[in-house]
Amino acid sequence: MSVPSVITIVVALASFSGPLSAQATTRVPRTLDGEIYDELVGVRVSVLYQPADSLTAKRVRDFLEGQRPLPGLPDTLPNDVRAVVAHSRAAFDRLTGGQVPEWGAGVALPSLNLLVVPGGQGRSLVDVEGRRVLRHEWAHLGLHQYLGALRVPRWFDEGYAQYAAGGWELSQAWRLRVLLALGRAPAMDSLTLQWPRERANADAAYLLAASALGYLLHESGDRGLQLFLTRWRDSGDFEAALRNTFGVSSGQLEEDWRAWVRSHYGWLFVLSRSAIFWMALALVLLLMLRSRHTRNHERLARLRATELPDFPAYWEADDPDPAPHDPSSRVEGPS
């Protein structure tokens, strides 16, 4: 779970207790921040939008209507969803109770069967990252529809949504390894009651949740997930379903997951994906090349110092201006 390139940043308030969820009705206000909203009705989802966002609303509806089945769930879930393309921050906060950090990109409110995303983004709402956000929130709603009133551990809720949205990026494993080594990865049960609001802490929490679920399902896949969810729904007991399906308790799962991260993503893996490592490697190569160049230069200088010059001094006569040689002359001996 890019997750920034890190992980898709979304906020899902599974236990939302804002002003709307406190109402018995599931109606959504048709006037938000002074604007009257229209509704685009589909088979499984209806999109509420301010008229200026009509094209965006159609893209959102078409994308959600065309979703492939969620992992481990019937292909009919979720259904009867309402998605709101909020035209302003005030409208967004009105629906979510103002509990979403500024960096939040989407919200699922299972108690209202409602999905809220900020409008005004045009095509970016359904680009690669936008689709991940929509799929992530769609998965939250599908999971809660299937489990009904059962309480869902926060780490599993977020891990499932991230898994359904495409999983977590392997390139982020080094961050997880560092967090574990520094003792900065929060315990799974600490994510049950409150989700971090600071972006850095939330990044770590999403990475933890997504990787933990990825570890749980790395061998059993969707089939194991389907069995687990069915047993959980039928028994109403998360721990019993976990033991009966995967043979571990949640505490043992966390220990095994941490050991798995350490064994699969050791420090060599961390360094190989660290920008600092590549900068250091580049610096070392640069120094090696420079050292080799210096050695070659010194060697060439030594060779030049010992080689014969082009015109050695002993080739020159002592007389700076010798007389021209006459071939007809000869040296006479004593008579």
SERO-4910 file (N, C-alpha, C, O; in steps of 0.05 Angstrom, whole numbers):
BEGIN
 pado doro    nc1    nc2    nc3   cac1   cac2   cac3    cc1    cc2    cc3    oc1    oc2    oc3
  Met    A      4    -10      0      0      0      0     10     23      0     -5     43      0
  Ser    A     25     82    -86     30    100    -87     17    110    -86     20    134    -86
  Val    A    -10     97    -42      3    106    -36     13    119    -39     32    124    -24
  Pro    A     14    191    -35     40    194    -46     49    169    -60     34    149    -59
  Ser    A     72    169    -74     82    144    -86     83    123    -64     85     99    -70
  Val    A     83    132    -41     82    114    -18     58     96    -18     60     72    -19
  Ile    A     34    108    -16      9     94    -12    -13    113    -19     -9    137    -17
  Thr    A    -36    103    -29    -58    120    -35    -69    132     -9    -76    117     10
  Ile    A    -70    158     -7    -78    171     17   -108    176     16   -117    193      1
  Val    A   -122    161     33   -151    165     35   -159    162     64   -143    151     80
  Val    A   -182    172     71   -191    169     99   -218    156     98   -236    165     84
  Ala    A   -221    134    112   -247    120    113   -256    120    142   -244    108    159
  Leu    A   -278    133    147   -289    135    174   -309    113    179   -333    118    178
  Ala    A   -299     89    184   -317     66    187   -336     69    211   -358     59    210
  Ser    A   -327     83    231   -344     87    254   -351    116    256   -351    127    278
  Phe    A   -358    128    234   -364    156    233   -386    164    252   -407    151    253
  Ser    A   -382    185    267   -402    194    286   -408    224    283   -415    237    302
  Gly    A   -404    234    258   -410    262    252   -439    267    251   -455    249    257
  Pro    A   -447    291    244   -475    299    245   -494    282    228   -517    278    236
  Leu    A   -485    273    205   -503    258    188   -508    230    198   -531    220    197
  Ser    A   -487    217    208   -490    189    217   -507    188    242   -518    166    248
  Ala    A   -510    209    256   -526    209    280   -556    209    274   -573    204    291
  Gln    A   -562    215    249   -590    215    241   -600    187    233   -584    171    223
  Ala    A   -625    182    239   -636    156    232   -639    153    202   -636    131    191
  Thr    A   -644    174    188   -648    174    160   -622    172    145   -601    179    156
  Thr    A   -622    161    121   -598    160    105   -599    180     82   -584    178     63
  Arg    A   -616    200     84   -618    220     64   -594    239     64   -583    245     86
  Val    A   -585    247     41   -563    266     39   -575    293     31   -592    294     13
  Pro    A   -567    314     44   -577    341     37   -574    347      7   -553    341     -4
  Arg    A   -594    358     -5   -592    365    -34   -581    393    -38   -576    401    -61
  Thr    A   -577    407    -16   -565    434    -18   -541    434      1   -543    430     25
  Leu    A   -518    439    -11   -493    439      4   -477    465     -2   -472    471    -26
  Asp    A   -470    479     18   -454    503     15   -467    522     -5   -453    534    -22
  Gly    A   -493    525     -4   -507    544    -21   -513    534    -49   -524    549    -65
  Glu    A   -506    509    -56   -510    499    -83   -530    476    -82   -530    459    -64
  Ile    A   -548    476   -101   -567    454   -104   -555    431   -121   -544    437   -142
  Tyr    A   -556    407   -111   -544    384   -124   -564    369   -141   -587    365   -133
  Asp    A   -554    360   -164   -570    342   -181   -561    314   -175   -542    309   -161
  Glu    A   -576    294   -186   -570    266   -181   -569    251   -207   -587    253   -224
  Leu    A   -548    236   -211   -545    219   -234   -548    190   -225   -531    179   -210
  Val    A   -570    178   -233   -577    151   -222   -565    129   -240   -566    130   -264
  Gly    A   -554    109   -226   -544     85   -239   -556     61   -227   -575     62   -212
  Val    A   -546     37   -235   -557     12   -225   -549      7   -196   -565      0   -180
  Arg    A   -523     10   -191   -513      5   -164   -505     30   -149   -501     29   -124
  Val    A   -502     52   -163   -493     76   -150   -507    100   -163   -511    101   -187
  Ser    A   -514    119   -146   -524    145   -155   -505    167   -146   -495    166   -124
  Val    A   -500    185   -164   -480    206   -159   -494    233   -155   -509    241   -173
  Leu    A   -489    246   -133   -499    273   -128   -477    293   -135   -454    289   -127
  Tyr    A   -484    314   -148   -463    333   -158   -475    360   -163   -499    364   -167
  Gln    A   -458    380   -161   -465    407   -168   -463    409   -199   -445    398   -210
  Pro    A   -482    423   -213   -483    422   -242   -456    427   -256   -452    415   -277
  Ala    A   -439    443   -245   -413    448   -258   -396    422   -259   -377    421   -275
  Asp    A   -402    403   -242   -387    378   -241   -401    355   -256   -396    331   -249
  Ser    A   -418    361   -274   -434    340   -287   -417    320   -302   -423    296   -300
  Leu    A   -397    328   -316   -379    310   -331   -364    292   -312   -361    268   -316
  Thr    A   -354    304   -290   -340    288   -270   -358    268   -257   -350    245   -253
  Ala    A   -383    276   -252   -402    258   -240   -408    234   -258   -410    211   -248
  Lys    A   -409    239   -283   -414    216   -302   -390    197   -303   -394    173   -304
  Arg    A   -366    208   -302   -342    191   -302   -342    174   -277   -335    151   -278
  Val    A   -348    186   -254   -349    172   -229   -369    149   -230   -363    127   -222
  Arg    A   -393    156   -239   -414    135   -240   -406    112   -259   -409     89   -251
  Asp    A   -396    119   -282   -389     98   -301   -366     80   -291   -366     56   -294
  Phe    A   -347     93   -277   -325     78   -266   -335     59   -244   -328     35   -244
  Leu    A   -351     68   -226   -361     52   -204   -380     30   -214   -379      7   -204
  Glu    A   -396     37   -233   -415     16   -244   -399     -6   -257   -409    -29   -258
  Gly    A   -376      0   -268   -361    -20   -283   -340    -35   -266   -323    -49   -276
  Gln    A   -342    -33   -239   -323    -45   -222   -324    -76   -223   -345    -88   -225
  Arg    A   -300    -88   -223   -298   -117   -221   -305   -125   -193   -304   -108   -175
  Pro    A   -313   -150   -188   -320   -159   -161   -298   -154   -141   -274   -156   -147
  Leu    A   -306   -147   -117   -287   -143    -95   -276   -169    -85   -291   -189    -86
  Pro    A   -251   -171    -76   -239   -196    -67   -256   -209    -45   -261   -196    -24
  Gly    A   -263   -234    -49   -277   -249    -28   -306   -243    -23   -318   -254     -5
  Leu    A   -317   -224    -39   -345   -216    -35   -362   -223    -59   -352   -226    -82
  Pro    A   -389   -226    -55   -407   -230    -78   -404   -207    -98   -399   -184    -90
  Asp    A   -409   -213   -124   -405   -192   -144   -428   -171   -144   -427   -152   -159
  Thr    A   -447   -175   -126   -469   -155   -124   -463   -133   -104   -478   -114   -102
  Leu    A   -441   -136    -89   -434   -116    -68   -411    -98    -77   -392   -107    -90
  Pro    A   -413    -73    -69   -435    -60    -55   -458    -52    -74   -454    -53    -99
  Asn    A   -481    -45    -64   -503    -36    -80   -517    -13    -66   -512     -8    -42
  Asp    A   -535      0    -80   -550     22    -69   -531     43    -56   -537     54    -35
  Val    A   -509     48    -70   -489     68    -60   -496     96    -70   -505     99    -93
  Arg    A   -492    115    -53   -492    143    -63   -465    155    -61   -452    154    -40
  Ala    A   -456    166    -83   -430    180    -84   -435    210    -87   -450    218   -104
  Val    A   -421    226    -71   -425    255    -72   -398    267    -82   -377    262    -70
  Val    A   -400    282   -103   -377    298   -113   -380    326   -100   -394    343   -111
  Ala    A   -367    330    -78   -370    355    -63   -356    378    -77   -332    375    -84
  His    A   -370    399    -83   -359    421    -99   -341    439    -84   -326    455    -96
  Ser    A   -341    438    -57   -324    456    -41   -316    442    -15   -328    421     -8
  Arg    A   -296    453     -2   -287    442     23   -310    443     44   -313    425     60
  Ala    A   -325    465     44   -347    467     63   -368    445     58   -378    434     78
  Ala    A   -374    439     33   -393    417     27   -381    391     36   -396    374     47
  Phe    A   -356    387     31   -342    362     39   -343    359     69   -350    337     79
  Asp    A   -337    380     84   -338    379    113   -366    375    124   -370    362    145
  Arg    A   -386    386    110   -414    383    119   -422    354    119   -436    344    136
  Leu    A   -412    339     99   -419    311     97   -403    293    115   -412    272    124
  Thr    A   -378    301    120   -360    284    136   -356    294    164   -341    282    179
  Gly    A   -370    315    172   -368    325    199   -342    340    205   -335    345    228
  Gly    A   -327    347    184   -302    362    187   -280    346    200   -261    357    211
  Gln    A   -282    319    200   -263    302    213   -240    293    195   -222    278    204
  Val    A   -240    301    170   -221    291    151   -198    311    148   -203    335    144
  Pro    A   -173    303    151   -150    321    147   -150    333    119   -163    323    101
  Glu    A   -136    356    116   -135    370     91   -124    352     69   -132    356     45
  Trp    A   -107    333     75    -95    317     55   -112    293     47   -105    278     29
  Gly    A   -135    289     61   -152    266     55   -164    269     27   -172    291     18
  Ala    A   -165    246     12   -174    247    -15   -201    235    -20   -213    237    -41
  Gly    A   -212    221      0   -238    209     -3   -248    197     23   -232    191     41
  Val    A   -274    194     26   -285    183     51   -307    164     45   -324    168     27
  Ala    A   -308    141     59   -330    122     58   -344    124     85   -332    123    106
  Leu    A   -370    126     84   -387    127    108   -406    103    107   -428    105     97
  Pro    A   -397     79    117   -413     55    114   -440     57    127   -460     46    118
  Ser    A   -443     72    150   -468     75    163   -489     88    146   -513     85    150
  Leu    A   -480    104    126   -498    117    107   -497    105     79   -511    114     61
  Asn    A   -479     86     76   -475     74     49   -467     97     30   -477     98      7
  Leu    A   -450    114     39   -443    138     25   -413    140     20   -397    133     36
  Leu    A   -407    151     -4   -379    155    -12   -377    185    -20   -393    195    -35
  Val    A   -357    198     -9   -354    227    -14   -326    232    -24   -306    224    -13
  Val    A   -325    247    -47   -299    255    -58   -300    284    -65   -322    294    -71
  Pro    A   -278    298    -63   -278    327    -70   -281    331   -100   -268    317   -116
  Gly    A   -297    350   -109   -300    356   -137   -280    377   -146   -260    382   -132
  Gly    A   -285    388   -169   -267    409   -179   -241    398   -189   -223    413   -195
  Gln    A   -238    372   -192   -213    360   -200   -214    349   -229   -194    341   -240
  Gly    A   -238    350   -241   -240    342   -269   -231    314   -273   -238    296   -258
  Arg    A   -215    310   -294   -206    283   -302   -188    271   -280   -187    246   -278
  Ser    A   -175    287   -263   -157    276   -244   -171    258   -224   -159    241   -211
  Leu    A   -198    262   -221   -213    246   -202   -215    217   -212   -219    199   -196
  Val    A   -212    212   -237   -213    185   -248   -187    178   -263   -188    161   -281
  Asp    A   -165    191   -256   -140    183   -267   -130    159   -250   -145    148   -235
  Val    A   -105    151   -253    -96    127   -240    -99    129   -209   -110    111   -197
  Glu    A    -90    151   -198    -93    154   -169   -122    158   -160   -131    148   -140
  Gly    A   -137    174   -176   -165    178   -170   -181    152   -170   -198    149   -153
  Arg    A   -175    135   -189   -189    109   -190   -182     92   -166   -199     77   -156
  Arg    A   -157     94   -157   -150     79   -133   -166     88   -109   -175     72    -92
  Val    A   -169    114   -107   -185    126    -85   -213    116    -86   -224    107    -66
  Leu    A   -226    117   -110   -253    109   -113   -256     79   -107   -275     71    -93
  Arg    A   -238     63   -117   -239     34   -112   -235     28    -82   -248     10    -71
  His    A   -217     42    -69   -212     39    -41   -237     44    -25   -244     28     -7
  Glu    A   -251     66    -30   -275     73    -15   -298     54    -22   -314     47     -5
  Trp    A   -299     46    -47   -319     26    -56   -316      0    -40   -335    -13    -33
  Ala    A   -291     -8    -36   -285    -33    -21   -294    -30      8   -304    -50     19
  His    A   -290     -7     20   -300     -3     48   -330     -9     49   -339    -23     67
  Leu    A   -344      3     31   -374      0     31   -382    -30     26   -400    -40     40
  Gly    A   -368    -43      7   -375    -71      2   -370    -89     26   -386   -106     32
  Leu    A   -347    -85     39   -340   -101     62   -360    -97     85   -369   -117     97
  His    A   -368    -73     90   -387    -68    112   -415    -77    105   -430    -85    122
  Gln    A   -423    -75     80   -449    -86     72   -449   -116     77   -470   -127     86
  Tyr    A   -428   -130     71   -427   -159     74   -427   -167    103   -441   -186    110
  Leu    A   -412   -153    120   -410   -160    148   -432   -148    165   -435   -156    188
  Gly    A   -448   -130    154   -470   -119    169   -461   -103    193   -444    -85    190
  Ala    A   -472   -109    216   -466    -93    240   -441   -102    255   -435    -91    276
  Leu    A   -426   -121    244   -403   -131    258   -381   -109    259   -378    -94    241
  Arg    A   -367   -109    282   -346    -89    285   -321    -99    270   -313   -122    273
  Val    A   -310    -82    254   -287    -89    237   -262    -76    249   -261    -51    251
  Pro    A   -241    -91    256   -216    -79    265   -206    -59    244   -206    -65    220
  Arg    A   -196    -37    254   -188    -16    235   -166    -24    216   -167    -18    192
  Trp    A   -146    -39    226   -124    -47    209   -135    -65    186   -125    -64    164
  Phe    A   -154    -83    193   -165   -101    172   -182    -85    152   -181    -90    128
  Asp    A   -197    -66    162   -214    -49    145   -197    -35    124   -203    -36    100
  Glu    A   -176    -22    133   -159     -7    115   -142    -25     98   -138    -20     74
  Gly    A   -133    -47    110   -117    -66     94   -133    -79     72   -123    -82     50
  Tyr    A   -158    -85     78   -175    -97     57   -180    -77     34   -178    -84     11
  Ala    A   -187    -53     41   -192    -32     21   -167    -28      3   -170    -24    -21
  Gln    A   -144    -27     16   -119    -23      1   -113    -47    -17   -104    -44    -39
  Tyr    A   -118    -71     -6   -114    -95    -22   -132    -95    -46   -124   -102    -68
  Ala    A   -157    -88    -42   -177    -88    -64   -170    -67    -84   -177    -70   -108
  Ala    A   -157    -45    -76   -151    -23    -94   -125    -28   -109   -116    -11   -125
  Gly    A   -113    -51   -105    -88    -57   -120    -65    -64   -103    -43    -69   -113
  Gly    A    -69    -66    -77    -47    -74    -59    -28    -52    -52    -33    -28    -58
  Trp    A     -7    -59    -38     13    -39    -30     37    -42    -48     43    -64    -58
  Glu    A     51    -21    -52     73    -20    -71     98    -33    -58    106    -25    -36
  Leu    A    110    -52    -72    134    -65    -61    156    -45    -56    173    -49    -39
  Ser    A    156    -24    -72    177     -4    -69    176     10    -42    195     23    -34
  Gln    A    153      7    -28    151     19     -1    159      1     21    159      8     45
  Ala    A    167    -24     15    175    -43     35    198    -33     52    199    -38     76
  Trp    A    216    -18     40    239     -9     55    230     10     77    242     11     98
  Arg    A    209     26     72    199     44     93    188     29    116    192     36    139
  Leu    A    174      7    110    163    -10    131    185    -22    147    183    -23    172
  Arg    A    206    -31    134    229    -44    148    242    -23    167    249    -30    189
  Val    A    245      1    158    257     22    174    239     28    198    249     32    220
  Leu    A    213     30    193    194     36    215    196     15    236    195     21    260
  Leu    A    197    -10    228    199    -32    248    225    -31    263    226    -35    287
  Ala    A    247    -26    249    273    -25    261    275     -2    282    288     -5    302
  Leu    A    262     20    276    263     43    294    241     43    315    239     60    331
  Gly    A    224     22    313    202     20    332    180     41    328    166     48    347
  Arg    A    178     50    303    158     71    297    133     60    283    115     76    276
  Ala    A    132     34    278    108     23    266     88     18    288     93      2    307
  Pro    A     64     30    288     45     26    309     35     -3    310     34    -16    290
  Ala    A     27    -11    334     15    -38    337    -12    -39    323    -26    -18    322
  Met    A    -19    -62    313    -44    -64    298    -68    -56    315    -86    -42    306
  Asp    A    -69    -65    341    -92    -59    357    -94    -30    364   -115    -20    372
  Ser    A    -72    -15    361    -73     14    366    -87     29    344    -94     52    348
  Leu    A    -92     16    322   -106     28    300   -136     24    301   -151     33    284
  Thr    A   -145     10    322   -173      2    324   -190     26    331   -212     30    319
  Leu    A   -182     43    349   -199     64    360   -195     91    346   -214    106    343
  Gln    A   -172     96    336   -166    122    324   -146    120    302   -125    108    305
  Trp    A   -153    131    279   -134    131    257   -117    156    258   -128    178    263
  Pro    A    -91    155    253    -74    179    255    -83    201    236    -91    196    214
  Arg    A    -83    226    246    -90    248    230    -66    261    217    -69    274    196
  Glu    A    -42    258    229    -18    269    216    -11    252    192    -12    228    193
  Arg    A     -4    265    171      1    251    146     23    230    148     20    208    138
  Ala    A     45    237    161     67    218    163     58    193    178     65    171    171
  Asn    A     44    198    201     34    175    216     14    159    201     13    134    203
  Ala    A     -4    173    186    -24    159    170    -11    142    148    -20    120    143
  Asp    A     10    153    136     25    138    116     35    111    127     32     90    115
  Ala    A     46    113    151     56     89    164     34     70    171     37     45    168
  Ala    A     11     80    180    -12     63    187    -23     49    162    -29     25    163
  Tyr    A    -26     63    140    -35     51    115    -16     29    106    -24      8     97
  Leu    A      9     35    107     29     16     99     28     -9    116     30    -31    106
  Leu    A     26     -5    142     24    -28    160     -1    -45    154      2    -69    151
  Ala    A    -24    -32    151    -49    -47    147    -48    -62    120    -56    -85    119
  Ala    A    -39    -48     99    -39    -61     73    -19    -84     71    -26   -105     60
  Ser    A      4    -81     83     24   -102     82     16   -126    100     22   -149     93
  Ala    A      3   -120    122     -6   -142    140    -27   -159    126    -26   -184    128
  Leu    A    -46   -146    112    -65   -162     98    -52   -177     74    -59   -199     68
  Gly    A    -34   -163     61    -19   -176     39     -5   -201     49     -4   -221     35
  Tyr    A      8   -199     72     21   -222     84      1   -244     90      6   -268     84
  Leu    A    -21   -237    102    -42   -257    109    -51   -273     85    -58   -296     87
  Leu    A    -53   -259     62    -64   -271     38    -44   -279     17    -51   -287     -5
  His    A    -18   -277     24      2   -281      2      2   -310     -8     12   -315    -30
  Glu    A     -8   -329      8    -10   -357     -1    -39   -365     -7    -44   -379    -27
  Ser    A    -57   -357     10    -85   -365      7   -100   -349    -14   -119   -360    -27
  Gly    A    -93   -324    -19   -105   -308    -39   -135   -303    -34   -144   -303    -11
  Asp    A   -150   -297    -55   -178   -290    -53   -195   -313    -41   -215   -308    -28
  Arg    A   -187   -338    -47   -202   -360    -37   -201   -361     -6   -222   -365      7
  Gly    A   -177   -357      5   -175   -357     34   -190   -333     46   -202   -336     67
  Leu    A   -189   -311     32   -204   -287     41   -234   -292     41   -248   -285     60
  Gln    A   -243   -305     20   -272   -311     19   -281   -329     42   -302   -325     54
  Leu    A   -265   -350     47   -272   -368     69   -272   -353     96   -290   -357    113
  Phe    A   -252   -337    100   -249   -322    125   -273   -303    129   -285   -303    150
  Leu    A   -280   -288    108   -302   -269    110   -329   -283    115   -346   -274    130
  Thr    A   -333   -306    102   -357   -322    106   -359   -332    135   -380   -329    147
  Arg    A   -338   -343    145   -337   -353    172   -341   -330    193   -354   -333    213
  Trp    A   -329   -308    187   -331   -284    205   -360   -275    205   -371   -270    227
  Arg    A   -372   -272    182   -400   -263    181   -419   -282    195   -437   -274    209
  Asp    A   -415   -309    190   -433   -329    201   -430   -332    231   -449   -336    245
  Ser    A   -405   -330    241   -400   -334    270   -401   -308    285   -407   -308    309
  Gly    A   -396   -285    272   -395   -260    286   -370   -257    302   -368   -238    318
  Asp    A   -350   -275    300   -326   -275    316   -301   -272    298   -294   -291    284
  Phe    A   -289   -249    299   -265   -245    282   -242   -263    289   -230   -275    271
  Glu    A   -237   -266    315   -214   -283    324   -218   -312    317   -200   -326    308
  Ala    A   -243   -322    321   -249   -350    314   -246   -355    284   -235   -376    276
  Ala    A   -256   -337    268   -254   -340    239   -225   -339    230   -217   -353    212
  Leu    A   -209   -322    243   -180   -320    236   -166   -346    243   -150   -355    227
  Arg    A   -171   -357    266   -158   -382    274   -167   -405    256   -151   -422    248
  Asn    A   -193   -407    251   -204   -429    235   -194   -429    206   -192   -449    193
  Thr    A   -189   -405    196   -181   -402    168   -151   -402    164   -140   -416    147
  Phe    A   -137   -387    181   -108   -383    177    -91   -396    199    -67   -397    197
  Gly    A   -104   -405    220    -90   -419    242    -75   -401    260    -57   -411    274
  Val    A    -81   -375    261    -67   -357    279    -87   -338    293   -110   -334    283
  Ser    A    -79   -328    316    -94   -306    328    -84   -280    317    -64   -279    303
  Ser    A    -98   -258    323    -89   -232    313    -62   -225    325    -45   -213    312
  Gly    A    -57   -233    351    -31   -227    363     -9   -243    349     13   -232    344
  Gln    A    -14   -268    343      6   -285    330     11   -275    301     33   -276    291
  Leu    A    -11   -266    289     -9   -255    262     10   -232    261     27   -229    243
  Glu    A      8   -214    281     25   -191    281     54   -198    285     71   -187    272
  Glu    A     59   -218    303     87   -227    307     98   -239    282    121   -234    274
  Asp    A     82   -257    269     91   -270    244     96   -250    222    115   -252    207
  Trp    A     78   -230    220     81   -210    200    106   -193    203    121   -188    184
  Arg    A    112   -185    228    137   -170    233    161   -187    226    181   -176    215
  Ala    A    161   -212    233    184   -230    227    187   -233    197    209   -233    186
  Trp    A    164   -235    183    164   -238    154    176   -213    140    191   -215    122
  Val    A    168   -190    150    179   -165    139    209   -164    143    224   -157    124
  Arg    A    218   -171    167    247   -170    172    263   -190    155    285   -184    146
  Ser    A    251   -214    151    266   -234    135    265   -229    105    284   -234     91
  His    A    243   -218     95    240   -213     67    251   -186     58    259   -183     35
  Tyr    A    251   -167     76    260   -140     69    282   -131     88    278   -113    105
  Gly    A    305   -145     86    327   -138    104    340   -112     96    331    -97     79
  Trp    A    363   -107    110    376    -81    105    387    -78     77    388    -56     67
  Leu    A    395   -101     65    405    -98     37    382    -89     19    387    -73      1
  Phe    A    358   -100     24    335    -91      8    329    -62     13    324    -47     -5
  Val    A    331    -54     38    326    -26     45    346     -8     31    339     12     18
  Leu    A    372    -15     33    392      2     21    389      3    -10    394     24    -22
  Ser    A    382    -20    -22    380    -20    -51    358     -3    -61    357      4    -85
  Arg    A    339      4    -44    316     21    -52    317     49    -39    297     63    -39
  Ser    A    340     55    -27    343     81    -14    357    101    -32    377     95    -44
  Ala    A    345    125    -34    358    146    -50    385    152    -39    404    158    -54
  Ile    A    388    151    -12    414    156      0    435    135     -9    458    142    -14
  Phe    A    426    110    -11    444     89    -20    454     95    -48    478     94    -54
  Trp    A    436    102    -66    443    107    -94    461    132    -96    479    133   -113
  Met    A    455    152    -79    472    176    -79    500    169    -70    520    178    -81
  Ala    A    502    152    -49    528    144    -38    543    127    -59    567    131    -62
  Leu    A    528    109    -72    541     93    -92    551    110   -115    574    105   -125
  Ala    A    536    129   -124    545    147   -145    570    162   -136    588    166   -152
  Leu    A    570    171   -111    594    186   -101    618    168   -100    640    176   -107
  Val    A    615    143    -91    637    124    -91    648    119   -119    672    119   -123
  Leu    A    630    115   -138    639    111   -166    653    135   -176    674    132   -190
  Leu    A    643    159   -170    656    183   -179    684    186   -167    703    193   -181
  Leu    A    687    179   -141    713    180   -128    732    159   -140    756    165   -143
  Met    A    722    136   -146    738    115   -159    748    124   -186    772    120   -193
  Leu    A    730    135   -202    739    145   -228    759    167   -226    779    168   -241
  Arg    A    755    185   -207    774    207   -203    801    197   -194    822    206   -204
  Ser    A    801    177   -176    826    165   -166    841    151   -189    865    153   -192
  Arg    A    825    137   -206    838    123   -228    849    143   -248    871    139   -259
  His    A    835    164   -253    845    185   -271    871    197   -261    889    202   -276
  Thr    A    871    202   -234    896    213   -222    919    194   -225    941    203   -231
  Arg    A    914    168   -219    936    149   -222    946    147   -251    970    145   -256
  Asn    A    928    147   -269    936    146   -298    952    170   -305    972    168   -320
  His    A    944    193   -295    958    218   -301    987    217   -290   1006    225   -304
  Glu    A    990    208   -265   1016    206   -253   1034    186   -268   1057    190   -272
  Arg    A   1022    164   -276   1037    143   -290   1047    154   -317   1069    149   -324
  Leu    A   1029    169   -331   1037    180   -356   1059    201   -352   1077    203   -369
  Ala    A   1058    216   -331   1079    236   -325   1106    222   -320   1127    231   -329
  Arg    A   1106    199   -305   1131    185   -301   1142    173   -326   1166    174   -331
  Leu    A   1125    163   -344   1134    152   -369   1147    174   -387   1167    170   -399
  Arg    A   1134    197   -387   1144    219   -403   1171    228   -392   1188    238   -407
  Ala    A   1175    226   -366   1200    236   -353   1223    218   -361   1246    227   -360
  Thr    A   1219    193   -367   1240    174   -373   1244    168   -402   1264    155   -410
  Glu    A   1227    178   -420   1230    172   -448   1249    191   -461   1253    214   -451
  Leu    A   1261    183   -484   1280    200   -498   1266    223   -511   1243    220   -521
  Pro    A   1278    247   -512   1265    269   -525   1267    266   -555   1282    249   -565
  Asp    A   1251    281   -570   1251    279   -599   1278    287   -611   1286    275   -631
  Phe    A   1291    307   -599   1317    316   -609   1337    317   -585   1339    338   -572
  Pro    A   1350    295   -580   1369    294   -557   1391    315   -560   1398    322   -583
  Ala    A   1402    324   -538   1423    345   -539   1448    335   -553   1462    351   -565
  Tyr    A   1455    308   -550   1480    299   -562   1478    297   -592   1498    291   -605
  Trp    A   1455    302   -604   1453    303   -633   1465    330   -644   1470    332   -668
  Glu    A   1468    349   -627   1476    376   -636   1507    378   -634   1519    368   -615
  Ala    A   1520    392   -654   1549    396   -655   1557    416   -634   1541    433   -625
  Asp    A   1584    415   -625   1593    434   -606   1595    462   -618   1590    482   -605
  Asp    A   1602    463   -645   1605    488   -659   1577    498   -667   1563    484   -681
  Pro    A   1570    520   -656   1543    529   -663   1539    536   -692   1516    537   -702
  Asp    A   1562    541   -707   1559    548   -735   1581    534   -751   1599    547   -761
  Pro    A   1579    507   -754   1600    492   -768   1601    500   -798   1581    508   -810
  Ala    A   1625    496   -810   1628    502   -838   1614    481   -854   1612    458   -846
  Pro    A   1605    489   -877   1591    470   -894   1610    448   -903   1634    454   -909
  His    A   1601    424   -905   1618    401   -913   1621    401   -943   1601    402   -958
  Asp    A   1648    398   -952   1653    398   -981   1660    369   -988   1680    358   -979
  Pro    A   1643    356  -1004   1648    327  -1010   1674    323  -1025   1686    301  -1022
  Ser    A   1685    343  -1040   1710    339  -1055   1735    342  -1038   1757    333  -1046
  Ser    A   1732    353  -1015   1756    357   -998   1763    331   -985   1746    313   -980
  Arg    A   1789    328   -979   1798    305   -964   1820    313   -945   1833    333   -947
  Val    A   1823    296   -926   1842    303   -905   1870    292   -913   1873    268   -920
  Glu    A   1889    309   -914   1916    301   -921   1932    294   -896   1931    307   -876
  Gly    A   1947    272   -900   1965    265   -878   1991    280   -880   1994    295   -899
  Pro    A   2009    276   -862   2035    289   -863   2052    279   -886   2051    255   -893
  Ser    A   2065    297   -899   2081    289   -922   2109    282   -913   2126    274   -929
***
